[in-house]
Amino acid sequence: MISKIHSVEYAHEAIVDSCIGCARVVKGENVCEAYLYPKAKWKLGNCNASTHIIEVIDDSKKTKTRVGQQKQKKRG
C-alpha cells in the first residue's frame, strides 16, 4: 500500500505479530492503514490506535485516602 502525503509517496511496512486482530489492518496486504511504521508504535508498549487491545482502568487508585491527619488545637 502506498500513501501520498504532501505529494510524496510512502510505502507502508508490514505489520508485526501484535497487530494481528486489529481492525486497521488492510486485508490481503498485511499493512496498517493508520501508520507507515507499525513496528515503531509497538516498541514502547501498546499501540494507541489498536482496536483489539482493551485497557482495564483500576478504580481503586481513584479513591482518596487520608493518612496522618493531625488534630486541631482548640483555642479557648
N, CA, C and O atoms as a CHARMM CRD file, in Angstrom:
* protein
*
  304
    1    1 MET  N      0.85200  -1.17300   0.00000 PROA 1      0.00000
    2    1 MET  CA     0.00000   0.00000   0.00000 PROA 1      0.00000
    3    1 MET  C      0.89600   1.23400   0.00000 PROA 1      0.00000
    4    1 MET  O      1.90500   1.26900   0.70500 PROA 1      0.00000
    5    2 ILE  N      0.54300   2.21800  -0.76600 PROA 2      0.00000
    6    2 ILE  CA     1.33000   3.44500  -0.85900 PROA 2      0.00000
    7    2 ILE  C      0.44400   4.61700  -0.48600 PROA 2      0.00000
    8    2 ILE  O     -0.65600   4.76500  -1.01900 PROA 2      0.00000
    9    3 SER  N      0.91800   5.44900   0.42800 PROA 3      0.00000
   10    3 SER  CA     0.19800   6.65100   0.83900 PROA 3      0.00000
   11    3 SER  C      0.88000   7.86500   0.25400 PROA 3      0.00000
   12    3 SER  O      2.10100   7.89600   0.10100 PROA 3      0.00000
   13    4 LYS  N      0.08100   8.86400  -0.07200 PROA 4      0.00000
   14    4 LYS  CA     0.62300  10.09300  -0.62500 PROA 4      0.00000
   15    4 LYS  C      0.39300  11.20600   0.38900 PROA 4      0.00000
   16    4 LYS  O     -0.74700  11.58100   0.66500 PROA 4      0.00000
   17    5 ILE  N      1.49200  11.73600   0.94500 PROA 5      0.00000
   18    5 ILE  CA     1.43300  12.80000   1.93700 PROA 5      0.00000
   19    5 ILE  C      2.23300  13.97300   1.40100 PROA 5      0.00000
   20    5 ILE  O      3.43500  13.85200   1.16400 PROA 5      0.00000
   21    6 HSD  N      1.57000  15.11100   1.20900 PROA 6      0.00000
   22    6 HSD  CA     2.21000  16.31900   0.67600 PROA 6      0.00000
   23    6 HSD  C      2.95000  16.02500  -0.62100 PROA 6      0.00000
   24    6 HSD  O      4.10500  16.41600  -0.79300 PROA 6      0.00000
   25    7 SER  N      2.28500  15.34400  -1.51600 PROA 7      0.00000
   26    7 SER  CA     2.78200  14.97400  -2.84100 PROA 7      0.00000
   27    7 SER  C      4.04200  14.09700  -2.81200 PROA 7      0.00000
   28    7 SER  O      4.77100  14.03400  -3.80100 PROA 7      0.00000
   29    8 VAL  N      4.29800  13.42700  -1.69500 PROA 8      0.00000
   30    8 VAL  CA     5.40800  12.47100  -1.58800 PROA 8      0.00000
   31    8 VAL  C      4.79900  11.10700  -1.28500 PROA 8      0.00000
   32    8 VAL  O      3.95300  10.98500  -0.39900 PROA 8      0.00000
   33    9 GLU  N      5.22200  10.09500  -2.00700 PROA 9      0.00000
   34    9 GLU  CA     4.67900   8.75800  -1.81700 PROA 9      0.00000
   35    9 GLU  C      5.51800   7.96700  -0.81700 PROA 9      0.00000
   36    9 GLU  O      6.74700   7.96300  -0.87800 PROA 9      0.00000
   37   10 TYR  N      4.82200   7.29400   0.11000 PROA 10     0.00000
   38   10 TYR  CA     5.46700   6.47300   1.12800 PROA 10     0.00000
   39   10 TYR  C      4.89400   5.07000   1.06700 PROA 10     0.00000
   40   10 TYR  O      3.68900   4.89700   0.88200 PROA 10     0.00000
   41   11 ALA  N      5.74300   4.07200   1.22000 PROA 11     0.00000
   42   11 ALA  CA     5.29600   2.67800   1.26100 PROA 11     0.00000
   43   11 ALA  C      5.12500   2.25200   2.71000 PROA 11     0.00000
   44   11 ALA  O      5.97700   2.53200   3.55400 PROA 11     0.00000
   45   12 HSD  N      4.02700   1.57800   2.99100 PROA 12     0.00000
   46   12 HSD  CA     3.75900   1.07300   4.34300 PROA 12     0.00000
   47   12 HSD  C      4.60500  -0.16500   4.60100 PROA 12     0.00000
   48   12 HSD  O      4.79700  -0.98900   3.70700 PROA 12     0.00000
   49   13 GLU  N      5.11500  -0.29600   5.83800 PROA 13     0.00000
   50   13 GLU  CA     5.83600  -1.50300   6.22100 PROA 13     0.00000
   51   13 GLU  C      4.84200  -2.58000   6.62800 PROA 13     0.00000
   52   13 GLU  O      3.68600  -2.28100   6.92500 PROA 13     0.00000
   53   14 ALA  N      5.27700  -3.80400   6.64400 PROA 14     0.00000
   54   14 ALA  CA     4.42000  -4.92400   7.03300 PROA 14     0.00000
   55   14 ALA  C      4.10900  -4.85300   8.52200 PROA 14     0.00000
   56   14 ALA  O      4.88500  -4.30300   9.30400 PROA 14     0.00000
   57   15 ILE  N      2.96400  -5.41500   8.90400 PROA 15     0.00000
   58   15 ILE  CA     2.55100  -5.39800  10.30600 PROA 15     0.00000
   59   15 ILE  C      3.38800  -6.37700  11.12300 PROA 15     0.00000
   60   15 ILE  O      4.02600  -7.27700  10.57600 PROA 15     0.00000
   61   16 VAL  N      3.37400  -6.18800  12.43600 PROA 16     0.00000
   62   16 VAL  CA     4.05000  -7.10800  13.35300 PROA 16     0.00000
   63   16 VAL  C      3.00900  -8.07000  13.92500 PROA 16     0.00000
   64   16 VAL  O      1.81600  -7.91400  13.66800 PROA 16     0.00000
   65   17 ASP  N      3.44900  -9.05300  14.69000 PROA 17     0.00000
   66   17 ASP  CA     2.53600 -10.05400  15.24700 PROA 17     0.00000
   67   17 ASP  C      1.50900  -9.43400  16.19200 PROA 17     0.00000
   68   17 ASP  O      0.39600  -9.94700  16.31000 PROA 17     0.00000
   69   18 SER  N      1.86400  -8.34300  16.86400 PROA 18     0.00000
   70   18 SER  CA     0.94900  -7.69400  17.80200 PROA 18     0.00000
   71   18 SER  C     -0.23000  -7.04200  17.10100 PROA 18     0.00000
   72   18 SER  O     -1.25700  -6.79400  17.73100 PROA 18     0.00000
   73   19 CYS  N     -0.10500  -6.76100  15.81500 PROA 19     0.00000
   74   19 CYS  CA    -1.17100  -6.10500  15.04400 PROA 19     0.00000
   75   19 CYS  C     -2.27300  -7.06400  14.60800 PROA 19     0.00000
   76   19 CYS  O     -3.34500  -6.62100  14.19700 PROA 19     0.00000
   77   20 ILE  N     -2.02900  -8.35300  14.68900 PROA 20     0.00000
   78   20 ILE  CA    -2.99500  -9.32700  14.20200 PROA 20     0.00000
   79   20 ILE  C     -4.26700  -9.24200  15.04800 PROA 20     0.00000
   80   20 ILE  O     -4.22000  -9.34000  16.27400 PROA 20     0.00000
   81   21 GLY  N     -5.38900  -9.06000  14.38000 PROA 21     0.00000
   82   21 GLY  CA    -6.67900  -8.92100  15.05000 PROA 21     0.00000
   83   21 GLY  C     -7.18900  -7.49500  15.08600 PROA 21     0.00000
   84   21 GLY  O     -8.33400  -7.26700  15.47600 PROA 21     0.00000
   85   22 CYS  N     -6.37900  -6.53500  14.69200 PROA 22     0.00000
   86   22 CYS  CA    -6.77000  -5.12500  14.70200 PROA 22     0.00000
   87   22 CYS  C     -7.63300  -4.82600  13.47800 PROA 22     0.00000
   88   22 CYS  O     -7.42900  -5.41200  12.41400 PROA 22     0.00000
   89   23 ALA  N     -8.58700  -3.92500  13.62300 PROA 23     0.00000
   90   23 ALA  CA    -9.48000  -3.56300  12.52100 PROA 23     0.00000
   91   23 ALA  C     -8.80500  -2.63000  11.52600 PROA 23     0.00000
   92   23 ALA  O     -9.32600  -2.43300  10.42800 PROA 23     0.00000
   93   24 ARG  N     -7.66600  -2.05100  11.87700 PROA 24     0.00000
   94   24 ARG  CA    -6.97600  -1.12500  10.98700 PROA 24     0.00000
   95   24 ARG  C     -6.02100  -1.81200  10.00900 PROA 24     0.00000
   96   24 ARG  O     -5.39300  -1.14300   9.18900 PROA 24     0.00000
   97   25 VAL  N     -5.90700  -3.12800  10.08800 PROA 25     0.00000
   98   25 VAL  CA    -5.05700  -3.87300   9.16900 PROA 25     0.00000
   99   25 VAL  C     -5.79800  -4.04600   7.84600 PROA 25     0.00000
  100   25 VAL  O     -6.94100  -4.50300   7.83200 PROA 25     0.00000
  101   26 VAL  N     -5.15700  -3.68600   6.74100 PROA 26     0.00000
  102   26 VAL  CA    -5.75500  -3.81900   5.41500 PROA 26     0.00000
  103   26 VAL  C     -5.70500  -5.28700   5.01100 PROA 26     0.00000
  104   26 VAL  O     -4.63500  -5.89500   4.97000 PROA 26     0.00000
  105   27 LYS  N     -6.86600  -5.84500   4.71500 PROA 27     0.00000
  106   27 LYS  CA    -6.95800  -7.26300   4.35500 PROA 27     0.00000
  107   27 LYS  C     -6.23900  -7.53100   3.03500 PROA 27     0.00000
  108   27 LYS  O     -6.37200  -6.76400   2.08200 PROA 27     0.00000
  109   28 GLY  N     -5.49600  -8.59600   2.98700 PROA 28     0.00000
  110   28 GLY  CA    -4.81300  -9.00100   1.77600 PROA 28     0.00000
  111   28 GLY  C     -3.42500  -8.38400   1.60600 PROA 28     0.00000
  112   28 GLY  O     -2.58100  -8.95400   0.91500 PROA 28     0.00000
  113   29 GLU  N     -3.18000  -7.23500   2.22100 PROA 29     0.00000
  114   29 GLU  CA    -1.88400  -6.58500   2.06500 PROA 29     0.00000
  115   29 GLU  C     -1.02700  -6.66600   3.32500 PROA 29     0.00000
  116   29 GLU  O      0.18500  -6.46100   3.26100 PROA 29     0.00000
  117   30 ASN  N     -1.65000  -6.96500   4.47700 PROA 30     0.00000
  118   30 ASN  CA    -0.96800  -7.04500   5.77000 PROA 30     0.00000
  119   30 ASN  C     -0.16900  -5.79400   6.08600 PROA 30     0.00000
  120   30 ASN  O      1.00100  -5.86900   6.46300 PROA 30     0.00000
  121   31 VAL  N     -0.80600  -4.65200   5.93200 PROA 31     0.00000
  122   31 VAL  CA    -0.22300  -3.37000   6.31800 PROA 31     0.00000
  123   31 VAL  C     -1.24600  -2.61100   7.15700 PROA 31     0.00000
  124   31 VAL  O     -2.44600  -2.86900   7.07200 PROA 31     0.00000
  125   32 CYS  N     -0.76300  -1.68200   7.95800 PROA 32     0.00000
  126   32 CYS  CA    -1.62700  -0.86800   8.80500 PROA 32     0.00000
  127   32 CYS  C     -2.06100   0.36600   8.02300 PROA 32     0.00000
  128   32 CYS  O     -1.23900   1.03300   7.39500 PROA 32     0.00000
  129   33 GLU  N     -3.35400   0.66300   8.06700 PROA 33     0.00000
  130   33 GLU  CA    -3.83400   1.83700   7.35200 PROA 33     0.00000
  131   33 GLU  C     -3.60400   3.12300   8.14500 PROA 33     0.00000
  132   33 GLU  O     -3.68900   4.21200   7.57600 PROA 33     0.00000
  133   34 ALA  N     -3.31800   3.02400   9.43400 PROA 34     0.00000
  134   34 ALA  CA    -3.13800   4.20800  10.26900 PROA 34     0.00000
  135   34 ALA  C     -1.68300   4.68500  10.31900 PROA 34     0.00000
  136   34 ALA  O     -1.43100   5.88800  10.38800 PROA 34     0.00000
  137   35 TYR  N     -0.73000   3.75800  10.28400 PROA 35     0.00000
  138   35 TYR  CA     0.67600   4.12000  10.46200 PROA 35     0.00000
  139   35 TYR  C      1.55200   3.49800   9.37200 PROA 35     0.00000
  140   35 TYR  O      1.30400   2.38400   8.91200 PROA 35     0.00000
  141   36 LEU  N      2.56200   4.23200   8.97900 PROA 36     0.00000
  142   36 LEU  CA     3.50500   3.72200   7.99000 PROA 36     0.00000
  143   36 LEU  C      4.43400   2.67900   8.59400 PROA 36     0.00000
  144   36 LEU  O      4.78900   1.70100   7.93700 PROA 36     0.00000
  145   37 TYR  N      4.82500   2.88700   9.84400 PROA 37     0.00000
  146   37 TYR  CA     5.77300   2.00300  10.52800 PROA 37     0.00000
  147   37 TYR  C      5.12700   1.43000  11.79400 PROA 37     0.00000
  148   37 TYR  O      5.37500   1.95400  12.88000 PROA 37     0.00000
  149   38 PRO  N      4.32100   0.39100  11.69700 PROA 38     0.00000
  150   38 PRO  CA     3.63600  -0.14300  12.87200 PROA 38     0.00000
  151   38 PRO  C      4.58400  -0.74100  13.91100 PROA 38     0.00000
  152   38 PRO  O      4.23600  -0.81300  15.09000 PROA 38     0.00000
  153   39 LYS  N      5.75400  -1.16200  13.50100 PROA 39     0.00000
  154   39 LYS  CA     6.72200  -1.73000  14.44600 PROA 39     0.00000
  155   39 LYS  C      7.13400  -0.68900  15.48600 PROA 39     0.00000
  156   39 LYS  O      7.35000  -1.02900  16.64900 PROA 39     0.00000
  157   40 ALA  N      7.24400   0.57100  15.07700 PROA 40     0.00000
  158   40 ALA  CA     7.63300   1.64600  15.99100 PROA 40     0.00000
  159   40 ALA  C      6.54000   1.95400  17.01400 PROA 40     0.00000
  160   40 ALA  O      6.85200   2.38400  18.12400 PROA 40     0.00000
  161   41 LYS  N      5.27200   1.74500  16.66900 PROA 41     0.00000
  162   41 LYS  CA     4.17300   2.01400  17.59500 PROA 41     0.00000
  163   41 LYS  C      4.11300   0.98600  18.71800 PROA 41     0.00000
  164   41 LYS  O      3.62200   1.29400  19.80400 PROA 41     0.00000
  165   42 TRP  N      4.59700  -0.22100  18.48100 PROA 42     0.00000
  166   42 TRP  CA     4.57100  -1.28100  19.48300 PROA 42     0.00000
  167   42 TRP  C      5.87500  -1.36900  20.26700 PROA 42     0.00000
  168   42 TRP  O      5.98600  -2.18800  21.17900 PROA 42     0.00000
  169   43 LYS  N      6.84300  -0.55900  19.93800 PROA 43     0.00000
  170   43 LYS  CA     8.16600  -0.65500  20.55000 PROA 43     0.00000
  171   43 LYS  C      8.15000  -0.36500  22.05000 PROA 43     0.00000
  172   43 LYS  O      8.82800  -1.04900  22.81600 PROA 43     0.00000
  173   44 LEU  N      7.38800   0.63500  22.47400 PROA 44     0.00000
  174   44 LEU  CA     7.37700   1.04200  23.88400 PROA 44     0.00000
  175   44 LEU  C      6.13800   0.58100  24.64700 PROA 44     0.00000
  176   44 LEU  O      5.94100   0.97500  25.79600 PROA 44     0.00000
  177   45 GLY  N      5.31600  -0.23200  24.03400 PROA 45     0.00000
  178   45 GLY  CA     4.10500  -0.70300  24.70700 PROA 45     0.00000
  179   45 GLY  C      3.01000  -0.92900  23.68600 PROA 45     0.00000
  180   45 GLY  O      3.28900  -1.24000  22.52800 PROA 45     0.00000
  181   46 ASN  N      1.76100  -0.77400  24.11000 PROA 46     0.00000
  182   46 ASN  CA     0.63400  -0.98500  23.21100 PROA 46     0.00000
  183   46 ASN  C      0.50400   0.16200  22.22200 PROA 46     0.00000
  184   46 ASN  O      0.81500   1.30900  22.54000 PROA 46     0.00000
  185   47 CYS  N      0.04900  -0.15300  21.04300 PROA 47     0.00000
  186   47 CYS  CA    -0.21400   0.85400  20.00300 PROA 47     0.00000
  187   47 CYS  C     -1.46000   1.63800  20.41600 PROA 47     0.00000
  188   47 CYS  O     -2.45400   1.04400  20.83300 PROA 47     0.00000
  189   48 ASN  N     -1.41500   2.95500  20.30300 PROA 48     0.00000
  190   48 ASN  CA    -2.55700   3.76000  20.73300 PROA 48     0.00000
  191   48 ASN  C     -3.71600   3.72300  19.74800 PROA 48     0.00000
  192   48 ASN  O     -4.80700   4.19100  20.07600 PROA 48     0.00000
  193   49 ALA  N     -3.51600   3.18200  18.55400 PROA 49     0.00000
  194   49 ALA  CA    -4.58700   3.09000  17.56600 PROA 49     0.00000
  195   49 ALA  C     -5.14400   1.67600  17.44700 PROA 49     0.00000
  196   49 ALA  O     -6.00000   1.41700  16.60100 PROA 49     0.00000
  197   50 SER  N     -4.67200   0.77300  18.27800 PROA 50     0.00000
  198   50 SER  CA    -5.12500  -0.61600  18.16200 PROA 50     0.00000
  199   50 SER  C     -6.58000  -0.74000  18.60500 PROA 50     0.00000
  200   50 SER  O     -7.00100  -0.12300  19.58400 PROA 50     0.00000
  201   51 THR  N     -7.32600  -1.53500  17.87800 PROA 51     0.00000
  202   51 THR  CA    -8.74100  -1.71400  18.19200 PROA 51     0.00000
  203   51 THR  C     -9.00200  -3.02800  18.91400 PROA 51     0.00000
  204   51 THR  O    -10.12000  -3.26100  19.37500 PROA 51     0.00000
  205   52 HSD  N     -8.01000  -3.87900  19.02100 PROA 52     0.00000
  206   52 HSD  CA    -8.20800  -5.19100  19.63700 PROA 52     0.00000
  207   52 HSD  C     -7.64200  -5.27100  21.05100 PROA 52     0.00000
  208   52 HSD  O     -7.78300  -6.30500  21.70200 PROA 52     0.00000
  209   53 ILE  N     -7.01400  -4.21800  21.53800 PROA 53     0.00000
  210   53 ILE  CA    -6.47000  -4.17300  22.90000 PROA 53     0.00000
  211   53 ILE  C     -7.39000  -3.30900  23.75400 PROA 53     0.00000
  212   53 ILE  O     -7.68500  -2.16900  23.39300 PROA 53     0.00000
  213   54 ILE  N     -7.84300  -3.84300  24.88000 PROA 54     0.00000
  214   54 ILE  CA    -8.70600  -3.09800  25.79400 PROA 54     0.00000
  215   54 ILE  C     -7.94700  -2.89700  27.09400 PROA 54     0.00000
  216   54 ILE  O     -7.51400  -3.85600  27.73400 PROA 54     0.00000
  217   55 GLU  N     -7.79000  -1.62500  27.47700 PROA 55     0.00000
  218   55 GLU  CA    -7.09200  -1.32200  28.72300 PROA 55     0.00000
  219   55 GLU  C     -8.08600  -1.32900  29.87600 PROA 55     0.00000
  220   55 GLU  O     -9.17900  -0.77200  29.77000 PROA 55     0.00000
  221   56 VAL  N     -7.70100  -1.95600  30.96500 PROA 56     0.00000
  222   56 VAL  CA    -8.52400  -2.00900  32.15500 PROA 56     0.00000
  223   56 VAL  C     -8.04200  -0.92500  33.11100 PROA 56     0.00000
  224   56 VAL  O     -6.86400  -0.86600  33.46300 PROA 56     0.00000
  225   57 ILE  N     -8.97100  -0.07200  33.52500 PROA 57     0.00000
  226   57 ILE  CA    -8.63100   1.02400  34.43400 PROA 57     0.00000
  227   57 ILE  C     -8.90600   0.56700  35.85500 PROA 57     0.00000
  228   57 ILE  O     -9.99600   0.08400  36.16100 PROA 57     0.00000
  229   58 ASP  N     -7.92100   0.72000  36.71700 PROA 58     0.00000
  230   58 ASP  CA    -8.03800   0.30200  38.10900 PROA 58     0.00000
  231   58 ASP  C     -8.74200   1.40400  38.89400 PROA 58     0.00000
  232   58 ASP  O     -8.18400   2.48700  39.07000 PROA 58     0.00000
  233   59 ASP  N     -9.97500   1.13900  39.37300 PROA 59     0.00000
  234   59 ASP  CA   -10.75500   2.13600  40.09300 PROA 59     0.00000
  235   59 ASP  C    -10.28000   2.33800  41.52700 PROA 59     0.00000
  236   59 ASP  O    -10.64300   3.33100  42.15600 PROA 59     0.00000
  237   60 SER  N     -9.48800   1.43100  42.04800 PROA 60     0.00000
  238   60 SER  CA    -9.05100   1.55100  43.43400 PROA 60     0.00000
  239   60 SER  C     -8.08800   2.72000  43.62700 PROA 60     0.00000
  240   60 SER  O     -7.94700   3.22000  44.74300 PROA 60     0.00000
  241   61 LYS  N     -7.43400   3.15600  42.57900 PROA 61     0.00000
  242   61 LYS  CA    -6.49900   4.26400  42.69500 PROA 61     0.00000
  243   61 LYS  C     -7.19200   5.61800  42.66300 PROA 61     0.00000
  244   61 LYS  O     -6.58100   6.63000  43.00700 PROA 61     0.00000
  245   62 LYS  N     -8.45000   5.65500  42.25800 PROA 62     0.00000
  246   62 LYS  CA    -9.17600   6.92200  42.15600 PROA 62     0.00000
  247   62 LYS  C     -9.65500   7.43800  43.50800 PROA 62     0.00000
  248   62 LYS  O     -9.81100   8.64600  43.68300 PROA 62     0.00000
  249   63 THR  N     -9.89000   6.54600  44.46400 PROA 63     0.00000
  250   63 THR  CA   -10.39500   6.98500  45.75900 PROA 63     0.00000
  251   63 THR  C     -9.26700   7.60600  46.57300 PROA 63     0.00000
  252   63 THR  O     -8.14400   7.10100  46.59500 PROA 63     0.00000
  253   64 LYS  N     -9.58500   8.69800  47.23200 PROA 64     0.00000
  254   64 LYS  CA    -8.58100   9.37800  48.04500 PROA 64     0.00000
  255   64 LYS  C     -8.61700   8.81700  49.46000 PROA 64     0.00000
  256   64 LYS  O     -9.68800   8.62200  50.03600 PROA 64     0.00000
  257   65 THR  N     -7.46500   8.56700  49.99900 PROA 65     0.00000
  258   65 THR  CA    -7.36900   8.12100  51.38300 PROA 65     0.00000
  259   65 THR  C     -6.50900   9.12700  52.13100 PROA 65     0.00000
  260   65 THR  O     -5.43600   9.51500  51.66900 PROA 65     0.00000
  261   66 ARG  N     -6.98200   9.52800  53.25700 PROA 66     0.00000
  262   66 ARG  CA    -6.24600  10.48900  54.06100 PROA 66     0.00000
  263   66 ARG  C     -5.41500   9.73600  55.09000 PROA 66     0.00000
  264   66 ARG  O     -5.91200   8.86200  55.80000 PROA 66     0.00000
  265   67 VAL  N     -4.16600  10.08800  55.14900 PROA 67     0.00000
  266   67 VAL  CA    -3.25000   9.41200  56.04900 PROA 67     0.00000
  267   67 VAL  C     -2.57400  10.46200  56.91400 PROA 67     0.00000
  268   67 VAL  O     -2.14600  11.50000  56.41000 PROA 67     0.00000
  269   68 GLY  N     -2.47300  10.20400  58.20000 PROA 68     0.00000
  270   68 GLY  CA    -1.71800  11.06700  59.10500 PROA 68     0.00000
  271   68 GLY  C     -2.36900  12.40300  59.37800 PROA 68     0.00000
  272   68 GLY  O     -1.68200  13.42500  59.37100 PROA 68     0.00000
  273   69 GLN  N     -3.67000  12.43400  59.62100 PROA 69     0.00000
  274   69 GLN  CA    -4.31600  13.70400  59.94700 PROA 69     0.00000
  275   69 GLN  C     -3.90800  14.13300  61.34700 PROA 69     0.00000
  276   69 GLN  O     -3.73700  13.30100  62.23800 PROA 69     0.00000
  277   70 GLN  N     -3.75700  15.41400  61.52900 PROA 70     0.00000
  278   70 GLN  CA    -3.42100  15.94600  62.84200 PROA 70     0.00000
  279   70 GLN  C     -4.65700  16.57000  63.46700 PROA 70     0.00000
  280   70 GLN  O     -5.50300  17.14100  62.77900 PROA 70     0.00000
  281   71 LYS  N     -4.74400  16.44700  64.78800 PROA 71     0.00000
  282   71 LYS  CA    -5.86700  17.06300  65.48800 PROA 71     0.00000
  283   71 LYS  C     -5.60200  18.54300  65.63700 PROA 71     0.00000
  284   71 LYS  O     -4.46900  18.95700  65.88100 PROA 71     0.00000
  285   72 GLN  N     -6.64900  19.34600  65.49000 PROA 72     0.00000
  286   72 GLN  CA    -6.50200  20.76900  65.65100 PROA 72     0.00000
  287   72 GLN  C     -6.59400  21.12700  67.13400 PROA 72     0.00000
  288   72 GLN  O     -7.35200  20.52500  67.89400 PROA 72     0.00000
  289   73 LYS  N     -5.80300  22.12200  67.51700 PROA 73     0.00000
  290   73 LYS  CA    -5.84100  22.59600  68.89800 PROA 73     0.00000
  291   73 LYS  C     -7.04000  23.52500  69.06300 PROA 73     0.00000
  292   73 LYS  O     -7.33900  24.33800  68.18800 PROA 73     0.00000
  293   74 LYS  N     -7.71500  23.39200  70.19300 PROA 74     0.00000
  294   74 LYS  CA    -8.85800  24.27200  70.48200 PROA 74     0.00000
  295   74 LYS  C     -8.31900  25.49800  71.19500 PROA 74     0.00000
  296   74 LYS  O     -7.56200  25.39400  72.16100 PROA 74     0.00000
  297   75 ARG  N     -8.71300  26.63200  70.71400 PROA 75     0.00000
  298   75 ARG  CA    -8.34000  27.88200  71.38600 PROA 75     0.00000
  299   75 ARG  C     -9.48500  28.30900  72.28800 PROA 75     0.00000
  300   75 ARG  O    -10.65000  28.34600  71.89200 PROA 75     0.00000
  301   76 GLY  N     -9.12800  28.60800  73.44100 PROA 76     0.00000
  302   76 GLY  CA   -10.22600  28.86000  74.33300 PROA 76     0.00000
  303   76 GLY  C    -10.15800  30.11000  75.02600 PROA 76     0.00000
  304   76 GLY  O    -11.04700  30.42800  75.81600 PROA 76     0.00000
